[in-house]
Amino acid sequence: MDCLFCKIVEGEIPADILYQDEKVIVFRDINPQAPFHALVIPRQHIPTLNDIADEDCELVGYMLKVASDVAEEHGFAEDGYRSVFNCNSHGGQTVYHIHLHLLGGKPMGWPPYQEKLKTPV
C-alpha cells in the first residue's frame, strides 16, 4: 500500500506528532490553514468516509474526542475551533486515509470558501 498516512503510522515518514495512542495519531499539518492545524488519523487504514463500516463508528467518535482534548490542551477549545473531514475529490480529500482536520487559534469564517456557487446544490 502506498498511503502517506500509513507510512506515518509505521514511522517510515517523520511527522510533528502531538499525540498518539493505540488507536490514533495527531500531528501538525505540513500546510497549515490556521495558526493551529493538526490532523487526527486512525492507525487503521480507512480510505474515505464512505468506507466506514459499522464496527468503525466507535473509532471515528474517538477521533472527535481526541480532537477536543487536543484543542483543550493547546488552549483554544473555549474560544472555538473547526473540525473537518473531507471526502473524495469534490470534498477536497487529497490523502485517501480518513483524517480529521483540527483548526484553531483564530475566528473561522463561513462559508469556508467565498466563491459563489454557479449552480444550486
Residue frames as a rotation matrix with the C-alpha (Angstrom) as fourth column:
MET 1
0.585 0.811 0.000 0.00
0.811 -0.585 0.000 0.00
0.000 0.000 -1.000 0.00
ASP 2
-0.494 -0.759 0.423 1.33
0.769 -0.609 -0.195 3.41
0.406 0.229 0.885 -0.93
CYS 3
0.611 0.778 0.147 -0.56
0.546 -0.549 0.633 5.50
0.573 -0.306 -0.760 1.66
LEU 4
-0.159 -0.683 0.713 1.24
-0.083 -0.711 -0.699 8.56
0.984 -0.170 0.056 3.04
PHE 5
0.218 0.310 0.926 -0.57
-0.887 -0.333 0.320 8.37
0.408 -0.890 0.202 6.39
CYS 6
0.988 0.049 -0.145 0.05
0.000 0.948 0.319 4.63
0.153 -0.315 0.937 6.76
LYS 7
0.229 -0.973 -0.018 3.74
0.531 0.140 -0.836 5.41
0.816 0.182 0.549 6.31
ILE 8
-0.201 -0.213 0.956 3.49
-0.595 -0.749 -0.292 7.98
0.778 -0.628 0.024 9.13
VAL 9
0.744 0.541 0.393 1.72
-0.650 0.446 0.616 5.38
0.158 -0.714 0.683 11.29
GLU 10
0.886 -0.418 -0.200 4.54
0.402 0.908 -0.118 2.90
0.231 0.024 0.973 10.58
GLY 11
0.633 -0.663 -0.401 7.23
0.076 -0.462 0.884 5.51
-0.771 -0.590 -0.241 11.33
GLU 12
0.127 -0.572 0.810 8.57
0.944 0.320 0.078 5.42
-0.304 0.755 0.581 7.77
ILE 13
-0.101 -0.077 0.992 7.86
0.507 -0.862 -0.015 9.14
0.856 0.501 0.126 7.26
PRO 14
-0.772 -0.238 -0.590 8.51
0.636 -0.306 -0.709 11.64
-0.012 -0.922 0.387 10.06
ALA 15
0.131 0.812 0.568 5.75
0.442 -0.561 0.700 13.89
0.888 0.160 -0.432 11.39
ASP 16
-0.772 -0.265 0.579 5.47
-0.324 -0.619 -0.715 16.50
0.547 -0.739 0.392 14.14
ILE 17
-0.197 0.709 -0.677 3.44
0.468 0.675 0.571 14.24
0.862 -0.204 -0.465 16.41
LEU 18
-0.389 0.189 0.902 1.40
-0.642 -0.757 -0.118 15.94
0.660 -0.625 0.416 19.13
TYR 19
-0.047 0.442 0.896 -0.36
-0.856 0.445 -0.264 12.86
-0.515 -0.779 0.358 20.50
GLN 20
-0.231 0.092 -0.969 -0.55
-0.671 0.706 0.227 9.15
0.705 0.702 -0.101 19.82
ASP 21
-0.150 0.194 0.969 -2.04
-0.792 0.563 -0.235 6.04
-0.591 -0.803 0.070 21.34
GLU 22
-0.667 -0.166 0.726 -3.05
0.088 0.950 0.298 2.57
-0.740 0.263 -0.619 20.17
LYS 23
0.175 0.866 0.468 -5.92
0.723 0.209 -0.658 3.95
-0.668 0.454 -0.590 18.04
VAL 24
0.900 0.256 0.352 -4.90
0.424 -0.702 -0.573 7.35
0.101 0.665 -0.740 16.62
ILE 25
-0.311 -0.933 -0.180 -2.05
0.920 -0.343 0.190 9.71
-0.239 -0.107 0.965 15.86
VAL 26
0.873 0.471 -0.124 -2.30
0.436 -0.869 -0.235 13.52
-0.219 0.151 -0.964 15.90
PHE 27
-0.222 -0.975 0.006 0.31
0.855 -0.192 0.483 15.54
-0.469 0.113 0.876 14.02
ARG 28
-0.055 0.123 -0.991 0.73
-0.111 -0.987 -0.116 19.05
-0.992 0.104 0.068 12.66
ASP 29
0.785 0.361 0.503 -0.39
0.479 0.162 -0.863 19.64
-0.393 0.918 -0.046 9.08
ILE 30
-0.247 -0.963 0.105 2.55
0.808 -0.145 0.571 20.49
-0.535 0.226 0.814 6.79
ASN 31
-0.728 0.103 0.678 0.40
0.427 -0.705 0.566 23.11
0.536 0.702 0.470 5.01
PRO 32
-0.582 0.515 -0.630 -1.40
0.710 -0.056 -0.702 24.88
-0.396 -0.855 -0.333 7.89
GLN 33
-0.343 0.599 0.723 -4.57
0.569 -0.480 0.668 26.80
0.747 0.641 -0.177 7.14
ALA 34
0.803 0.499 0.325 -4.85
0.008 -0.555 0.832 28.35
0.595 -0.666 -0.450 10.64
PRO 35
0.180 -0.771 0.610 -2.45
-0.898 -0.383 -0.219 29.24
0.402 -0.509 -0.761 13.46
PHE 36
-0.488 -0.259 0.834 -3.07
-0.565 0.821 -0.076 25.72
-0.665 -0.508 -0.547 14.78
HIS 37
0.439 0.586 -0.681 -3.74
-0.892 0.372 -0.255 22.99
0.104 0.720 0.686 12.22
ALA 38
-0.632 -0.575 0.520 -3.34
-0.639 0.766 0.070 19.33
-0.438 -0.288 -0.851 13.08
LEU 39
-0.071 0.563 -0.823 -4.63
-0.734 0.529 0.425 16.07
0.675 0.635 0.376 11.63
VAL 40
-0.181 0.122 0.976 -6.17
-0.760 0.613 -0.217 13.29
-0.624 -0.781 -0.018 13.67
ILE 41
-0.065 0.110 -0.992 -5.77
-0.845 0.523 0.113 9.97
0.532 0.845 0.059 11.84
PRO 42
0.797 0.284 0.534 -6.69
-0.521 0.770 0.369 6.44
-0.306 -0.572 0.761 12.82
ARG 43
-0.340 -0.906 0.251 -3.89
-0.638 0.418 0.646 3.88
-0.691 0.059 -0.721 12.77
GLN 44
-0.145 0.417 0.897 -6.31
0.487 0.820 -0.302 1.67
-0.861 0.393 -0.322 10.86
HIS 45
-0.961 -0.190 -0.203 -6.42
-0.090 -0.479 0.873 2.41
-0.263 0.857 0.443 7.12
ILE 46
0.063 0.974 0.219 -9.90
0.713 0.110 -0.692 3.52
-0.698 0.200 -0.687 6.06
PRO 47
-0.556 -0.455 0.695 -9.75
0.830 -0.352 0.434 5.28
0.047 0.818 0.573 2.67
THR 48
-0.730 0.376 0.570 -12.79
-0.128 -0.895 0.427 7.61
0.671 0.239 0.702 2.84
LEU 49
-0.653 0.599 0.463 -15.81
-0.668 -0.168 -0.725 8.36
-0.356 -0.783 0.509 5.00
ASN 50
0.250 0.779 -0.575 -17.78
-0.945 0.327 0.031 6.22
0.212 0.535 0.818 2.54
ASP 51
-0.073 -0.399 -0.914 -15.68
-0.240 0.897 -0.372 3.23
0.968 0.192 -0.161 3.62
ILE 52
-0.688 -0.127 0.715 -16.51
-0.717 -0.033 -0.696 3.45
0.112 -0.991 -0.068 7.32
ALA 53
-0.413 0.518 -0.749 -18.08
0.146 0.849 0.507 0.18
0.899 0.100 -0.426 8.46
ASP 54
0.647 0.745 0.162 -20.43
-0.098 -0.130 0.987 -0.20
0.756 -0.654 -0.011 11.40
GLU 55
0.677 -0.420 -0.604 -17.56
0.730 0.486 0.480 -1.52
0.092 -0.766 0.636 13.51
ASP 56
-0.390 -0.861 0.328 -15.54
0.805 -0.491 -0.332 1.68
0.447 0.135 0.884 12.78
CYS 57
0.389 0.652 0.651 -18.10
0.293 -0.758 0.583 4.08
0.873 -0.036 -0.486 14.28
GLU 58
0.881 -0.109 -0.460 -16.58
0.451 -0.097 0.887 3.97
-0.141 -0.989 -0.036 17.75
LEU 59
-0.103 -0.992 0.071 -13.16
0.940 -0.074 0.332 4.78
-0.325 0.101 0.941 16.28
VAL 60
-0.292 0.050 0.955 -14.49
0.615 -0.755 0.228 7.80
0.732 0.654 0.189 14.39
GLY 61
0.783 0.594 0.183 -16.19
0.192 -0.511 0.838 9.07
0.591 -0.621 -0.514 17.55
TYR 62
0.587 -0.666 -0.460 -12.92
0.702 0.135 0.700 8.57
-0.404 -0.733 0.547 19.39
MET 63
-0.331 -0.704 0.628 -11.15
0.912 -0.409 0.022 10.71
0.242 0.580 0.778 16.79
LEU 64
0.217 0.510 0.832 -13.56
0.227 -0.855 0.465 13.55
0.949 0.088 -0.302 17.61
LYS 65
0.960 0.119 -0.254 -12.94
0.263 -0.073 0.962 13.17
0.096 -0.990 -0.102 21.34
VAL 66
0.127 -0.985 -0.116 -9.17
0.934 0.080 0.348 13.24
-0.334 -0.153 0.930 20.81
ALA 67
-0.266 -0.176 0.948 -9.55
0.666 -0.744 0.049 16.41
0.697 0.644 0.315 18.70
SER 68
0.690 0.599 0.407 -11.50
0.071 -0.616 0.785 18.04
0.720 -0.513 -0.467 21.54
ASP 69
0.803 -0.447 -0.393 -8.80
0.518 0.199 0.832 17.04
-0.294 -0.872 0.392 24.04
VAL 70
-0.201 -0.910 0.364 -6.03
0.980 -0.179 0.092 18.42
-0.018 0.375 0.927 21.81
ALA 71
0.057 0.306 0.950 -7.94
0.373 -0.889 0.264 21.71
0.926 0.340 -0.165 21.40
GLU 72
0.956 0.292 -0.015 -8.21
0.097 -0.268 0.959 21.93
0.276 -0.918 -0.284 25.18
GLU 73
0.489 -0.844 -0.221 -4.53
0.777 0.306 0.551 21.10
-0.397 -0.441 0.805 25.67
HIS 74
-0.436 -0.699 0.567 -3.48
0.889 -0.434 0.148 23.79
0.142 0.568 0.810 23.18
GLY 75
-0.669 0.059 -0.741 -5.70
0.476 -0.732 -0.488 26.45
-0.571 -0.679 0.462 24.74
PHE 76
-0.901 0.349 -0.259 -8.31
-0.434 -0.711 0.553 27.20
0.009 0.611 0.792 22.09
ALA 77
-0.726 0.669 -0.159 -11.19
0.631 0.741 0.230 24.87
0.272 0.067 -0.960 22.99
GLU 78
-0.254 0.648 -0.718 -13.05
0.688 -0.401 -0.605 27.57
-0.680 -0.647 -0.344 24.90
ASP 79
-0.445 0.033 -0.895 -12.75
-0.419 -0.891 0.175 30.13
-0.791 0.453 0.411 22.06
GLY 80
0.675 0.727 0.127 -13.73
-0.288 0.418 -0.861 27.52
-0.680 0.544 0.492 19.49
TYR 81
-0.570 -0.821 -0.017 -12.26
-0.423 0.276 0.863 25.57
-0.704 0.500 -0.504 16.63
ARG 82
0.382 0.634 -0.673 -13.18
-0.920 0.196 -0.339 23.83
-0.083 0.748 0.658 13.43
SER 83
-0.441 -0.439 0.783 -13.04
-0.269 0.897 0.351 20.08
-0.856 -0.056 -0.513 12.82
VAL 84
0.326 0.474 -0.818 -13.39
-0.888 -0.143 -0.437 18.88
-0.324 0.869 0.375 9.24
PHE 85
-0.197 -0.303 0.932 -13.46
0.231 0.910 0.345 15.57
-0.953 0.283 -0.109 7.42
ASN 86
-0.143 0.139 -0.980 -13.07
-0.916 -0.393 0.078 15.83
-0.375 0.909 0.184 3.63
CYS 87
0.027 0.214 0.976 -14.45
0.055 0.975 -0.216 13.02
-0.998 0.060 0.015 1.46
ASN 88
0.241 -0.037 0.970 -13.29
0.877 0.437 -0.201 12.25
-0.417 0.899 0.138 -2.08
SER 89
-0.553 -0.685 0.475 -12.13
0.830 -0.500 0.245 14.75
0.069 0.530 0.845 -4.69
HIS 90
-0.039 0.591 0.806 -15.11
0.350 -0.747 0.565 17.13
0.936 0.304 -0.178 -4.66
GLY 91
0.896 0.347 -0.277 -14.88
0.350 -0.169 0.921 17.25
0.273 -0.922 -0.273 -0.87
GLY 92
0.632 -0.713 0.303 -11.20
-0.669 -0.700 -0.249 18.24
0.390 -0.046 -0.920 -1.05
GLN 93
0.763 -0.375 0.527 -9.71
-0.157 0.683 0.713 14.92
-0.627 -0.627 0.462 0.10
THR 94
0.516 -0.663 -0.542 -6.14
-0.804 -0.157 -0.573 14.53
0.295 0.732 -0.615 -1.17
VAL 95
-0.751 -0.660 0.014 -4.89
-0.618 0.695 -0.368 11.67
0.233 -0.285 -0.930 1.03
TYR 96
0.150 0.876 -0.458 -7.14
-0.623 0.443 0.645 8.62
0.768 0.188 0.612 0.93
HIS 97
-0.494 -0.142 -0.858 -6.88
0.662 0.578 -0.477 7.65
0.564 -0.803 -0.192 4.60
ILE 98
0.556 0.797 0.236 -9.60
0.507 -0.550 0.663 9.30
0.658 -0.249 -0.710 6.68
HIS 99
-0.580 -0.716 -0.388 -8.34
0.782 -0.356 -0.513 12.22
0.229 -0.601 0.766 8.71
LEU 100
0.616 0.749 -0.243 -9.89
0.785 -0.558 0.270 14.94
0.067 -0.357 -0.932 10.81
HIS 101
-0.318 -0.646 0.694 -8.53
0.466 -0.744 -0.479 18.45
0.826 0.171 0.538 10.34
LEU 102
0.435 0.345 -0.832 -8.41
0.892 -0.292 0.345 20.35
-0.124 -0.892 -0.434 13.64
LEU 103
-0.292 -0.466 0.835 -8.06
0.614 -0.761 -0.210 24.10
0.734 0.451 0.508 13.07
GLY 104
0.652 0.510 -0.560 -7.92
0.756 -0.391 0.525 26.77
0.049 -0.766 -0.641 15.74
GLY 105
-0.274 -0.806 -0.524 -6.27
0.848 -0.459 0.263 29.90
-0.453 -0.373 0.810 17.02
LYS 106
-0.976 0.062 -0.207 -8.36
-0.139 -0.913 0.383 32.39
-0.165 0.402 0.900 15.02
PRO 107
-0.064 0.998 -0.009 -12.00
-0.398 -0.033 -0.917 33.13
-0.915 -0.055 0.399 14.21
MET 108
-0.804 -0.129 0.581 -13.24
0.395 0.614 0.684 30.96
-0.445 0.779 -0.442 11.35
GLY 109
-0.551 0.618 -0.561 -15.48
-0.747 -0.665 0.002 32.38
-0.372 0.420 0.828 8.63
TRP 110
-0.484 0.461 0.744 -18.38
0.469 0.854 -0.224 30.63
-0.739 0.241 -0.629 6.96
PRO 111
0.997 -0.024 0.068 -18.63
0.041 0.965 -0.260 29.52
-0.059 0.262 0.963 4.29
PRO 112
0.375 -0.927 0.010 -15.01
0.378 0.162 0.912 28.41
-0.847 -0.338 0.411 4.24
TYR 113
-0.663 -0.517 0.542 -14.72
0.704 -0.186 0.685 29.36
-0.253 0.836 0.487 0.55
GLN 114
-0.335 0.506 -0.795 -16.11
0.035 -0.836 -0.547 32.70
-0.942 -0.211 0.262 -0.51
GLU 115
-0.966 0.012 -0.259 -16.73
-0.258 -0.112 0.960 31.83
-0.017 0.994 0.111 -4.18
LYS 116
-0.147 0.988 0.044 -20.35
-0.844 -0.103 -0.526 31.75
-0.515 -0.114 0.850 -5.25
LEU 117
-0.399 0.121 0.909 -21.95
0.255 0.967 -0.017 28.53
-0.881 0.225 -0.416 -6.37
LYS 118
-0.887 0.048 -0.459 -22.67
-0.442 -0.377 0.814 28.53
-0.134 0.925 0.355 -10.09
THR 119
-0.290 0.828 -0.480 -25.49
-0.262 0.414 0.872 26.04
0.920 0.379 0.097 -9.75
PRO 120
0.200 0.410 0.890 -27.67
-0.967 -0.065 0.247 25.20
0.159 -0.910 0.384 -6.78
VAL 121
-0.845 -0.515 -0.143 -26.82
-0.460 0.838 -0.295 22.04
0.272 -0.183 -0.945 -4.90
